[in-house]
Each structure stands twice: as C-alpha cells, then as structure tokens.
Amino acid sequence: MNKIKTLVVAFLLISFASFAQSNDQPLKIGYTNVEYILLQMPESKQIESELKTHSTQLESQLKTKYAEYESKLQAYEKGAATMDKVVRDDKEKELMTLNNSIQEFQRSAQSSLQQKEKSLVDPVIGKIDQAIKEVRVENGYTYIISNQALLAGPEDGDISPLVLKKLGVDPAKAQQTTEPAATKPAATTTPAKPTTTKKKNK
C-alpha cells in the first residue's frame, strides 16, 4: 500500500468537487482524511495481504529467472576459454537474451503491482467518496475538504467519525493508524552482463 497516499490525493483532486448550497443558507465547512478512513476499514488489511501475496509471487518468479541466469553465466565463464567461437557466441547471445528478459520482467512486475494496488484501492475509495457525499447532505455541510489542505479548524468540523459510522465502522474503536510499511516491488537488481575476452581462432 505504499502508493495509497498518492492515489487518495489524486482521487480527491478529481472526485471531491464542491457541492455549494443556495446562498440563503449559512456556510458550513467540514473536513476529513480519506487515507485515515481507508486504514480503519476492514478492507485495508485485505488489500495489504493481497498486495503482499502478489509481490511475493513476482519476487519468486524473478529469483527463478535470476538463478537461471547466474547458473548459465557461471558455466559460460568456466568453459569460455575452451569453447569454439560459434558455441561461445551462441552462449553469449543466450546470456544477453536472459539479461534482457530479466530487465523486462522487472518493468512489467512494477506495473503489475501498481495496477493490482489500484484495482483493490479504487473500489474502497469509491465507497468512502459516496459516504462523504451522504454525510455532507445529511449534516448540511456546504463543502467537505481534505484536512491535508487544512491549516487550522474546529474539532467539530472533522466529519471522519460520521463517515466511518456511515461505512459501518465503529468510530469509538477506530484509532489513528500509521500507514503500513510499503509493499516491496519485485527486486530490481539487474544481472551483470558477461564480460569476456574473445579468443581469436587460429
């Protein structure tokens, strides 16, 4: 969930448009923290668990690819001096192909992890968005803003407990939760390319 904060901020900019009431009603502004609300929801632990599982699978696949590369590289380095030029060139080409494959896998793994995170987080953010809109209407707020943009304000302006209650989360049990440790993407170590001195054919 290392990018939840970024996703939340982006969502706020796109989705939390102002809902102005008629001018004859007093201005009432509330604020909340979507990231805080998300972390109190039961879905949060499930999201973290699924992302960890997905990341572990990607890392396992990468380790398998890298182990294959290392094994073939060691075999090449051990026998390069006695190899025929054609065989040596073929082995070098194979190592280069494996190297490129690993780098491509690293790029696709990072993208896969990001897409997985977005697919898990977006529906929950949508639920929070709807709850915030309903709380705004039910409690007569003119605007609901993110407390990330708030420098100061009254405590009774915080609608987070109302939103949590709307989402079925007991506000009394919800405690401030720090963001979970970032889910590590698949390792990004790039294999060293084989460095060889080709022996001239006599």
Sine and cosine of phi, psi and omega as CSV:
sin_phi,cos_phi,sin_psi,cos_psi,sin_omega,cos_omega
0.00,0.00,0.46,0.89,-0.08,-1.00
-0.91,0.41,-0.28,0.96,-0.03,-1.00
-0.92,-0.40,0.26,0.97,-0.01,-1.00
-0.87,0.50,-0.66,0.75,-0.03,-1.00
-0.87,0.50,-0.69,0.73,0.01,-1.00
-0.90,0.43,-0.67,0.74,0.01,-1.00
-0.89,0.45,-0.65,0.76,-0.02,-1.00
-0.91,0.42,-0.71,0.70,0.00,-1.00
-0.88,0.47,-0.69,0.72,0.01,-1.00
-0.89,0.47,-0.65,0.76,-0.01,-1.00
-0.91,0.42,-0.64,0.77,0.02,-1.00
-0.87,0.49,-0.68,0.73,-0.03,-1.00
-0.91,0.42,-0.54,0.84,-0.06,-1.00
-1.00,0.03,-0.71,0.71,-0.24,-0.97
-0.98,-0.19,-0.46,0.89,-0.09,-1.00
-1.00,0.02,0.92,0.40,0.04,-1.00
-0.96,0.29,0.39,-0.92,-0.01,-1.00
-0.97,0.25,0.58,-0.82,0.05,-1.00
-0.89,-0.46,1.00,-0.02,-0.07,-1.00
-0.98,0.22,0.65,-0.76,0.08,-1.00
-1.00,-0.08,0.08,-1.00,-0.01,-1.00
-0.91,0.42,0.44,-0.90,-0.13,-0.99
-0.91,0.41,-0.31,0.95,-0.05,-1.00
-0.99,0.12,0.02,1.00,0.04,-1.00
-0.96,-0.29,0.55,-0.83,-0.03,-1.00
-0.92,0.40,0.52,-0.86,0.02,-1.00
-0.96,0.30,0.79,-0.61,0.02,-1.00
-0.72,-0.70,0.89,-0.46,-0.07,-1.00
-0.92,-0.40,0.76,-0.65,0.08,-1.00
-0.87,-0.49,0.23,-0.97,0.00,-1.00
-0.57,-0.82,0.35,-0.94,0.02,-1.00
-0.39,-0.92,0.09,-1.00,0.03,-1.00
-0.80,-0.60,0.96,-0.28,-0.08,-1.00
-0.90,0.43,-0.61,0.79,0.00,-1.00
-0.90,0.44,-0.67,0.74,0.03,-1.00
-0.87,0.49,-0.72,0.69,-0.01,-1.00
-0.88,0.47,-0.70,0.72,0.01,-1.00
-0.84,0.54,-0.68,0.73,-0.06,-1.00
-0.95,0.32,-0.27,0.96,0.06,-1.00
-1.00,0.06,-0.29,0.96,-0.08,-1.00
-0.98,0.19,0.54,-0.84,-0.01,-1.00
-0.87,0.50,-0.47,0.88,0.01,-1.00
-0.89,0.45,-0.40,0.92,-0.07,-1.00
-0.86,0.50,-0.71,0.70,-0.01,-1.00
-0.92,0.39,-0.59,0.81,0.02,-1.00
-0.91,0.42,-0.66,0.75,0.03,-1.00
-0.88,0.48,-0.73,0.68,-0.01,-1.00
-0.88,0.48,-0.65,0.76,-0.01,-1.00
-0.91,0.42,-0.70,0.71,-0.01,-1.00
-0.92,0.40,-0.62,0.79,0.02,-1.00
-0.92,0.39,-0.62,0.78,0.02,-1.00
-0.90,0.43,-0.67,0.74,0.02,-1.00
-0.89,0.46,-0.71,0.70,-0.01,-1.00
-0.89,0.46,-0.69,0.73,0.00,-1.00
-0.90,0.44,-0.66,0.75,0.01,-1.00
-0.89,0.46,-0.63,0.77,0.03,-1.00
-0.90,0.44,-0.68,0.74,0.01,-1.00
-0.91,0.41,-0.67,0.75,0.01,-1.00
-0.90,0.44,-0.62,0.79,0.01,-1.00
-0.90,0.44,-0.69,0.73,0.03,-1.00
-0.90,0.44,-0.64,0.77,0.00,-1.00
-0.91,0.41,-0.66,0.75,0.02,-1.00
-0.88,0.47,-0.61,0.79,0.03,-1.00
-0.90,0.43,-0.69,0.72,0.02,-1.00
-0.90,0.44,-0.68,0.73,-0.04,-1.00
-0.93,0.37,-0.60,0.80,0.02,-1.00
-0.89,0.45,-0.63,0.78,0.03,-1.00
-0.90,0.44,-0.67,0.74,0.00,-1.00
-0.89,0.46,-0.73,0.69,-0.02,-1.00
-0.88,0.47,-0.66,0.75,-0.01,-1.00
-0.89,0.46,-0.71,0.70,-0.02,-1.00
-0.95,0.30,-0.53,0.85,0.04,-1.00
-0.92,0.40,-0.69,0.72,0.00,-1.00
-0.90,0.44,-0.65,0.76,0.02,-1.00
-0.90,0.43,-0.62,0.78,0.01,-1.00
-0.91,0.41,-0.74,0.67,-0.05,-1.00
-0.90,0.45,-0.55,0.84,-0.02,-1.00
-0.95,0.31,-0.57,0.82,-0.09,-1.00
-0.93,-0.38,0.05,1.00,-0.09,-1.00
-0.84,0.55,-0.65,0.76,-0.09,-1.00
-0.89,0.46,-0.46,0.89,-0.06,-1.00
-0.97,-0.26,0.05,1.00,-0.04,-1.00
-0.98,0.18,0.55,-0.83,0.16,-0.99
-0.92,0.40,0.50,-0.87,-0.06,-1.00
-0.83,0.55,-0.66,0.75,-0.01,-1.00
-0.89,0.46,-0.69,0.72,0.00,-1.00
-0.91,0.40,-0.69,0.72,-0.02,-1.00
-0.88,0.47,-0.69,0.73,0.02,-1.00
-0.89,0.45,-0.61,0.79,0.00,-1.00
-0.92,0.39,-0.65,0.76,0.02,-1.00
-0.91,0.42,-0.64,0.76,0.01,-1.00
-0.91,0.42,-0.63,0.78,0.04,-1.00
-0.91,0.42,-0.65,0.76,0.02,-1.00
-0.90,0.44,-0.67,0.74,0.02,-1.00
-0.90,0.43,-0.63,0.77,0.01,-1.00
-0.91,0.42,-0.64,0.77,0.02,-1.00
-0.90,0.43,-0.67,0.74,0.03,-1.00
-0.90,0.44,-0.66,0.75,0.03,-1.00
-0.86,0.51,-0.74,0.67,0.00,-1.00
-0.90,0.44,-0.60,0.80,0.01,-1.00
-0.90,0.44,-0.64,0.77,0.01,-1.00
-0.92,0.40,-0.69,0.73,0.01,-1.00
-0.90,0.44,-0.64,0.77,0.02,-1.00
-0.92,0.40,-0.63,0.78,0.02,-1.00
-0.90,0.44,-0.64,0.77,0.03,-1.00
-0.87,0.50,-0.68,0.73,0.00,-1.00
-0.92,0.40,-0.71,0.71,-0.03,-1.00
-0.94,0.35,-0.53,0.85,0.02,-1.00
-0.92,0.40,-0.67,0.74,0.03,-1.00
-0.88,0.47,-0.69,0.72,0.01,-1.00
-0.91,0.41,-0.65,0.76,0.00,-1.00
-0.89,0.46,-0.65,0.76,0.00,-1.00
-0.92,0.40,-0.64,0.76,0.02,-1.00
-0.91,0.42,-0.68,0.73,0.01,-1.00
-0.91,0.41,-0.63,0.78,0.03,-1.00
-0.89,0.46,-0.70,0.71,0.00,-1.00
-0.88,0.47,-0.71,0.71,-0.02,-1.00
-0.90,0.44,-0.67,0.75,-0.02,-1.00
-0.91,0.42,-0.49,0.87,0.00,-1.00
-0.99,0.11,-0.61,0.79,-0.10,-0.99
-0.99,0.15,-0.64,0.77,-0.10,-0.99
-0.81,0.58,-0.71,0.70,0.00,-1.00
-0.88,0.47,-0.59,0.81,0.00,-1.00
-0.94,0.34,-0.65,0.76,0.05,-1.00
-0.88,0.48,-0.60,0.80,0.04,-1.00
-0.88,0.47,-0.66,0.75,0.03,-1.00
-0.90,0.44,-0.65,0.76,0.00,-1.00
-0.91,0.41,-0.67,0.74,0.02,-1.00
-0.84,0.54,-0.73,0.69,-0.01,-1.00
-0.90,0.44,-0.65,0.76,0.00,-1.00
-0.90,0.44,-0.65,0.76,0.02,-1.00
-0.90,0.45,-0.67,0.74,0.01,-1.00
-0.89,0.45,-0.65,0.76,0.00,-1.00
-0.93,0.38,-0.65,0.76,0.04,-1.00
-0.89,0.45,-0.63,0.78,0.02,-1.00
-0.86,0.51,-0.75,0.66,-0.03,-1.00
-0.92,0.40,-0.74,0.67,-0.08,-1.00
-0.90,0.43,-0.45,0.89,-0.07,-1.00
-0.93,-0.36,0.16,0.99,0.12,-0.99
0.94,0.33,0.49,0.87,0.03,-1.00
-0.99,0.15,0.62,-0.78,0.07,-1.00
-0.99,0.15,-0.71,0.71,0.00,-1.00
-0.72,-0.70,0.53,-0.85,0.19,-0.98
-0.84,-0.54,0.84,-0.55,-0.01,-1.00
-0.88,-0.48,0.25,-0.97,0.07,-1.00
-0.98,0.19,0.70,-0.71,0.02,-1.00
-0.94,0.34,-0.14,0.99,0.09,-1.00
-0.93,0.37,-0.37,0.93,0.02,-1.00
-0.98,-0.22,0.10,0.99,-0.07,-1.00
-0.98,-0.17,0.82,-0.58,0.03,-1.00
-1.00,0.03,-0.58,0.82,0.02,-1.00
-0.34,-0.94,0.44,-0.90,0.01,-1.00
0.02,-1.00,0.28,-0.96,0.00,-1.00
-0.94,0.33,0.52,-0.86,-0.01,-1.00
-0.90,0.45,-0.53,0.85,-0.03,-1.00
-0.96,0.28,-0.02,1.00,0.07,-1.00
-1.00,0.07,-0.19,0.98,-0.02,-1.00
-0.98,0.19,0.91,-0.41,-0.04,-1.00
-1.00,-0.09,0.10,0.99,-0.04,-1.00
-0.81,0.59,-0.71,0.70,0.03,-1.00
-0.87,0.50,-0.61,0.79,0.02,-1.00
-0.92,0.40,-0.64,0.77,0.00,-1.00
-0.93,0.38,-0.68,0.74,0.03,-1.00
-0.87,0.49,-0.69,0.72,0.02,-1.00
-0.88,0.47,-0.65,0.76,0.03,-1.00
-0.88,0.47,-0.54,0.84,-0.02,-1.00
-1.00,0.05,0.01,1.00,0.02,-1.00
1.00,0.09,0.28,0.96,0.04,-1.00
-0.97,-0.25,0.77,-0.64,-0.03,-1.00
-0.94,0.35,0.93,-0.38,-0.03,-1.00
-0.86,0.51,-0.50,0.87,-0.03,-1.00
-0.93,0.38,-0.46,0.89,-0.02,-1.00
-1.00,-0.08,-0.25,0.97,-0.02,-1.00
-0.97,0.24,0.85,-0.52,0.02,-1.00
-0.89,-0.45,0.48,-0.88,0.01,-1.00
-0.83,0.56,0.82,-0.57,-0.06,-1.00
-0.91,-0.42,0.75,-0.66,0.06,-1.00
-0.97,0.23,0.43,-0.90,-0.02,-1.00
-0.90,0.43,0.72,-0.70,0.01,-1.00
-0.86,0.52,0.42,-0.91,0.04,-1.00
-0.84,0.54,0.62,-0.79,-0.06,-1.00
-0.86,0.51,0.70,-0.71,0.09,-1.00
-0.95,0.31,0.83,-0.56,-0.06,-1.00
-0.97,0.25,0.74,-0.67,0.09,-1.00
-0.96,0.27,0.17,-0.99,0.04,-1.00
-0.82,0.57,0.60,-0.80,-0.06,-1.00
-0.79,0.62,0.53,-0.85,-0.09,-1.00
-0.90,-0.44,0.40,0.92,0.03,-1.00
-0.95,0.32,0.81,-0.59,-0.01,-1.00
-1.00,-0.08,0.80,-0.60,-0.01,-1.00
-0.86,0.51,0.57,-0.82,0.05,-1.00
-0.96,0.28,0.68,-0.73,0.02,-1.00
-0.96,0.27,0.59,-0.81,-0.01,-1.00
-0.89,0.45,0.79,-0.61,0.04,-1.00
-0.95,-0.30,0.90,-0.43,-0.09,-1.00
-0.72,-0.70,0.43,-0.90,0.13,-0.99
-0.93,-0.36,0.93,-0.36,-0.09,-1.00
-0.94,0.33,0.71,-0.70,0.03,-1.00
-1.00,0.07,0.79,-0.61,-0.03,-1.00
-0.94,0.34,0.66,-0.75,0.09,-1.00
-0.96,0.26,0.70,-0.72,0.02,-1.00
-1.00,0.06,0.00,0.00,0.00,0.00
